[in-house]
Amino acid sequence: MGNPEMGWISHIDRERHLPPSEMGDLGKPAEGIVIDFIKSRFPRMQVRPATKEEDSGYGKIIDAVAYMDGRPIMGLQITTATDSVARNKKMEELKNKPFIRLPEMDPKLDSAIPRTITFLEAKEVAAYIRRPDFNSHPSLAKQILESNINSLKFDSLQTKNGEEILRLNRLIIMLEAELQRSNAEGRSKTN
């Protein structure tokens, strides 16, 4: 028999070069990455993973909840799916239910919060896992910010409620400012 250690090294090297669909399920790590990113870039926001109840059922599928000043402001669905059928299904869910109400929310006091979809490339998630530093992965930061900005812009077109539109616009402005800062940081590193 050959050297088992060389077999393991060869296997590890092959895994690093696999196409995203063969990297394994990176959904849970992707969720953690998005949560960590938001916490690190937006000090006023708190983010937690979704409960089992929030992550199941028609129109309630979210992976994380963002809060500001102790109030829920956004439900995030996070995916590394590359399959167009899976992506289209998630987009259809967002289209059918752009706003959600969490069990903790009071229907008389709290407006529904927007849902977003964060599309991440599996290879970027895998690279971040190997080297967990957002400054080393500007395209991952860009994917997180742009996905959420685009979802929020879509959500804003789905409501006529002035208060919801105002809250959505505040979130969009905040995320766009961070995107501009991240892009400027990335450009200065390449110059």
RAJO-V10169 format. One line per field, one symbol per residue. psi: psi as a letter, one per 40 degrees, with the letter a starting at -180 (. if undefined). Layout:
psi = ???
This chain:
psi = iahdddddddddddddeiideeeiheddddddddddddddegdeiihiiiidddfiiheehieihiihfehhehhhhhiehehdddddddddddddgeiihideihdddhiiiiiihhhihdddddddddgghddegdddddddddddddddddddeeiehdddddddddddddddddddddddddddde.
